[in-house]
Amino acid sequence: MTACDTCGNEYDKSFEIMKDGRQYVFDCFECAIHKLAPSCERCGCLVIGHGAEDAGRIFCSAGCARAAGTASLVDRTG
């Protein structure tokens, strides 16, 4: 068994994720999210959905992007 890269727990059902040429081991999706998900540049929440990106800046939504001064992004619904 390999220890989780986030919490250190050793679990027989752990899984691996490759990102940017690095291999990570996790015992659950929650630990993977905490380690790998980007944070919104404005509010700091973890972006676990599509989010919004402008010029390399990542936001949780177009609303946060607009509040940070990016006017070109809009939320898509439907």
Backbone as ProteinMPNN parsed JSONL, in Angstrom:
{"seq_chain_A": "MTACDTCGNEYDKSFEIMKDGRQYVFDCFECAIHKLAPSCERCGCLVIGHGAEDAGRIFCSAGCARAAGTASLVDRTG", "coords_chain_A": {"N_chain_A": [[0.833, -1.186, 0.0], [0.38, 2.257, -0.651], [1.051, 5.482, 0.666], [-1.298, 8.167, 0.903], [-0.856, 11.159, -0.911], [-1.882, 13.518, 0.094], [-3.114, 13.227, 2.703], [-1.712, 11.19, 3.939], [-2.743, 8.731, 4.618], [-2.772, 5.2, 4.462], [-4.128, 3.073, 2.169], [-5.901, 0.35, 0.81], [-7.286, 0.649, -1.537], [-6.306, 2.77, -2.963], [-5.518, 5.231, -5.531], [-3.915, 6.369, -8.557], [-2.861, 9.44, -10.041], [-1.726, 11.135, -12.873], [-0.189, 14.193, -13.447], [1.022, 16.944, -15.153], [3.417, 15.589, -15.667], [4.027, 14.422, -13.245], [3.513, 11.926, -10.782], [0.846, 11.182, -8.632], [-0.549, 9.868, -5.598], [-3.603, 8.926, -4.182], [-6.052, 8.476, -1.586], [-8.706, 9.027, -1.756], [-11.198, 10.874, -3.647], [-11.636, 13.403, -2.57], [-9.19, 14.089, -1.332], [-7.59, 14.202, -3.618], [-8.727, 16.393, -4.947], [-8.194, 18.471, -3.12], [-5.417, 18.581, -3.286], [-4.83, 18.97, -6.044], [-6.658, 20.672, -7.405], [-7.091, 23.888, -8.87], [-7.089, 27.196, -7.36], [-9.533, 29.784, -7.169], [-8.631, 32.906, -8.41], [-9.686, 35.235, -7.365], [-11.611, 34.77, -5.156], [-10.617, 32.561, -3.866], [-11.724, 29.996, -3.599], [-11.764, 26.433, -4.247], [-11.512, 25.327, -7.553], [-13.455, 23.101, -8.898], [-15.005, 22.47, -10.976], [-15.645, 23.491, -14.341], [-14.904, 26.201, -14.323], [-13.483, 29.462, -15.068], [-11.272, 31.024, -17.334], [-8.838, 33.455, -18.022], [-6.325, 34.887, -19.784], [-4.45, 33.201, -18.53], [-5.194, 33.403, -15.903], [-7.152, 31.951, -13.364], [-10.523, 31.456, -12.487], [-13.396, 30.862, -10.38], [-15.816, 31.402, -11.499], [-17.483, 33.367, -14.054], [-18.472, 35.604, -12.849], [-16.732, 36.093, -10.669], [-14.468, 36.555, -12.179], [-15.189, 38.908, -13.552], [-15.444, 40.631, -11.347], [-12.822, 40.781, -10.688], [-11.85, 42.322, -12.653], [-11.905, 41.395, -15.286], [-13.615, 41.757, -18.073], [-14.537, 40.394, -20.308], [-15.454, 37.764, -20.005], [-18.283, 35.589, -19.729], [-20.905, 33.937, -17.936], [-22.115, 30.726, -18.841], [-25.178, 29.186, -19.386], [-27.665, 26.587, -19.532]], "CA_chain_A": [[0.0, 0.0, 0.0], [1.1, 3.526, -0.742], [0.413, 6.547, 1.443], [-1.933, 9.264, 0.175], [-0.005, 12.355, -0.986], [-2.503, 14.629, 0.812], [-3.353, 12.99, 4.132], [-0.794, 10.191, 4.467], [-3.434, 7.479, 4.903], [-2.47, 4.041, 3.618], [-5.437, 2.49, 1.844], [-5.728, -0.686, -0.213], [-7.995, 1.04, -2.763], [-5.78, 4.052, -3.427], [-5.411, 5.355, -6.989], [-2.86, 7.274, -9.009], [-3.175, 10.444, -11.056], [-0.569, 11.787, -13.475], [-0.455, 15.585, -13.819], [2.244, 17.691, -15.454], [4.569, 14.702, -15.601], [4.244, 13.938, -11.885], [2.549, 10.929, -10.34], [0.299, 11.381, -7.297], [-1.346, 8.761, -5.064], [-4.647, 9.422, -3.29], [-6.945, 7.464, -1.027], [-10.079, 9.41, -2.083], [-11.297, 12.018, -4.552], [-11.518, 14.634, -1.795], [-7.76, 14.401, -1.191], [-7.098, 14.592, -4.943], [-9.204, 17.751, -5.196], [-7.45, 19.403, -2.262], [-4.022, 18.69, -3.736], [-4.635, 19.3, -7.456], [-7.561, 21.683, -7.975], [-6.623, 25.276, -8.754], [-7.915, 28.098, -6.564], [-9.994, 30.999, -7.832], [-7.72, 34.015, -8.134], [-10.363, 36.3, -6.615], [-12.209, 34.394, -3.868], [-9.819, 31.508, -3.233], [-12.347, 28.674, -3.519], [-11.205, 25.447, -5.17], [-12.259, 25.219, -8.799], [-13.577, 21.678, -9.19], [-15.769, 22.372, -12.222], [-14.952, 24.088, -15.488], [-14.327, 27.493, -13.978], [-13.288, 30.42, -16.151], [-9.855, 31.369, -17.44], [-8.532, 34.595, -18.873], [-4.902, 35.234, -19.786], [-3.739, 32.388, -17.552], [-5.781, 33.583, -14.575], [-8.257, 31.015, -13.184], [-11.591, 31.929, -11.61], [-14.451, 29.869, -10.19], [-16.958, 31.777, -12.329], [-17.326, 34.625, -14.774], [-18.751, 36.667, -11.887], [-15.477, 36.402, -9.971], [-13.552, 37.126, -13.177], [-15.588, 40.3, -13.757], [-15.114, 41.373, -10.13], [-11.366, 40.957, -10.686], [-11.489, 43.228, -13.738], [-11.958, 40.77, -16.604], [-14.965, 42.039, -18.554], [-14.909, 39.645, -21.497], [-16.01, 36.442, -19.708], [-19.686, 35.516, -19.304], [-21.348, 32.609, -17.531], [-22.954, 30.036, -19.809], [-26.163, 28.31, -18.775], [-28.612, 25.983, -20.461]], "C_chain_A": [[0.882, 1.255, 0.0], [0.327, 4.596, 0.021], [-0.14, 7.632, 0.524], [-1.028, 10.497, 0.229], [-0.602, 13.552, -0.247], [-2.559, 14.377, 2.313], [-2.426, 11.959, 4.764], [-1.427, 8.85, 4.791], [-2.978, 6.381, 3.934], [-3.763, 3.263, 3.43], [-5.269, 1.514, 0.702], [-6.454, -0.374, -1.516], [-7.543, 2.416, -3.256], [-5.675, 4.047, -4.952], [-4.359, 6.396, -7.325], [-3.396, 8.24, -10.06], [-1.855, 11.022, -11.556], [-0.974, 13.198, -13.876], [0.873, 16.295, -14.003], [3.503, 16.851, -15.268], [4.887, 14.158, -14.217], [3.139, 12.968, -11.495], [2.152, 11.194, -8.892], [-0.492, 10.148, -6.895], [-2.337, 9.35, -4.068], [-5.489, 8.272, -2.771], [-8.409, 7.788, -1.299], [-10.065, 10.625, -3.008], [-11.156, 13.336, -3.803], [-10.053, 15.045, -1.638], [-7.157, 14.833, -2.525], [-7.498, 16.023, -5.265], [-8.396, 18.753, -4.384], [-6.022, 19.613, -2.747], [-3.905, 19.301, -5.128], [-5.516, 20.406, -8.024], [-6.972, 23.08, -7.825], [-7.573, 26.083, -7.878], [-8.313, 29.303, -7.399], [-9.091, 32.155, -7.416], [-8.369, 35.103, -7.279], [-10.817, 35.851, -5.233], [-11.479, 33.266, -3.147], [-10.459, 30.138, -3.161], [-11.7, 27.731, -4.529], [-12.105, 25.331, -6.388], [-12.307, 23.738, -9.175], [-14.456, 21.418, -10.409], [-14.953, 22.988, -13.339], [-14.28, 25.404, -15.147], [-14.243, 28.403, -15.19], [-11.818, 30.82, -16.149], [-9.686, 32.536, -18.397], [-7.06, 34.94, -18.709], [-4.125, 34.499, -18.705], [-4.231, 32.529, -16.124], [-7.014, 32.696, -14.46], [-9.225, 31.556, -12.148], [-12.635, 30.826, -11.477], [-15.655, 30.148, -11.084], [-16.649, 33.07, -13.082], [-17.604, 35.801, -13.845], [-17.502, 37.07, -11.117], [-14.474, 37.027, -10.94], [-13.887, 38.597, -13.413], [-15.223, 41.155, -12.543], [-13.615, 41.63, -10.021], [-10.894, 41.806, -11.859], [-11.458, 42.629, -15.124], [-13.379, 40.873, -17.139], [-15.438, 41.109, -19.656], [-15.565, 38.288, -21.205], [-17.464, 36.545, -19.267], [-19.99, 34.093, -18.893], [-22.234, 32.024, -18.622], [-23.908, 29.13, -19.052], [-27.03, 27.718, -19.875], [-28.045, 25.099, -21.443]], "O_chain_A": [[1.969, 1.284, 0.577], [-0.904, 4.608, 0.017], [0.464, 7.972, -0.494], [-0.499, 10.839, 1.287], [0.115, 14.518, 0.015], [-2.108, 15.204, 3.104], [-2.357, 11.859, 5.989], [-0.729, 7.921, 5.198], [-2.823, 6.62, 2.737], [-4.406, 2.851, 4.395], [-4.575, 1.807, -0.272], [-6.252, -1.074, -2.508], [-8.312, 3.138, -3.891], [-5.736, 2.992, -5.585], [-3.966, 7.2, -6.48], [-4.268, 7.897, -10.859], [-0.974, 11.356, -10.763], [-1.978, 13.388, -14.562], [1.739, 16.257, -13.13], [4.521, 17.337, -14.776], [5.911, 13.5, -14.033], [1.973, 13.167, -11.837], [3.008, 11.403, -8.032], [-1.045, 9.457, -7.751], [-1.973, 10.165, -3.22], [-5.625, 7.235, -3.42], [-9.274, 6.934, -1.101], [-9.053, 11.314, -3.135], [-10.61, 14.294, -4.349], [-9.717, 16.219, -1.795], [-6.31, 15.725, -2.565], [-6.693, 16.785, -5.801], [-7.963, 19.777, -4.913], [-5.481, 20.713, -2.627], [-2.98, 20.073, -5.379], [-5.157, 21.019, -9.029], [-6.421, 23.418, -6.778], [-8.725, 25.697, -7.679], [-7.54, 29.784, -8.228], [-8.822, 32.358, -6.232], [-7.677, 35.812, -6.548], [-10.455, 36.475, -4.235], [-11.696, 33.042, -1.957], [-9.815, 29.192, -2.708], [-11.156, 28.172, -5.542], [-13.326, 25.246, -6.259], [-11.339, 23.187, -9.7], [-14.627, 20.271, -10.822], [-13.723, 23.004, -13.291], [-13.188, 25.687, -15.64], [-14.866, 28.139, -16.219], [-11.198, 30.941, -15.093], [-10.318, 32.589, -19.452], [-6.609, 35.25, -17.607], [-3.259, 35.073, -18.045], [-3.736, 31.846, -15.228], [-7.846, 32.686, -15.368], [-8.829, 32.044, -11.089], [-12.749, 29.962, -12.346], [-16.426, 29.24, -11.392], [-15.68, 33.767, -12.782], [-17.039, 36.88, -14.027], [-17.243, 38.259, -10.932], [-13.719, 37.923, -10.565], [-12.991, 39.439, -13.468], [-14.746, 42.279, -12.698], [-13.184, 42.57, -9.353], [-9.692, 41.995, -12.05], [-11.022, 43.294, -16.064], [-14.258, 40.138, -16.691], [-16.639, 41.041, -19.918], [-16.183, 37.716, -22.104], [-17.839, 37.459, -18.532], [-19.411, 33.147, -19.427], [-23.01, 32.742, -19.252], [-23.486, 28.384, -18.168], [-27.125, 28.25, -20.981], [-28.772, 24.546, -22.268]]}, "name": "protein", "num_of_chains": 1, "seq": "MTACDTCGNEYDKSFEIMKDGRQYVFDCFECAIHKLAPSCERCGCLVIGHGAEDAGRIFCSAGCARAAGTASLVDRTG"}
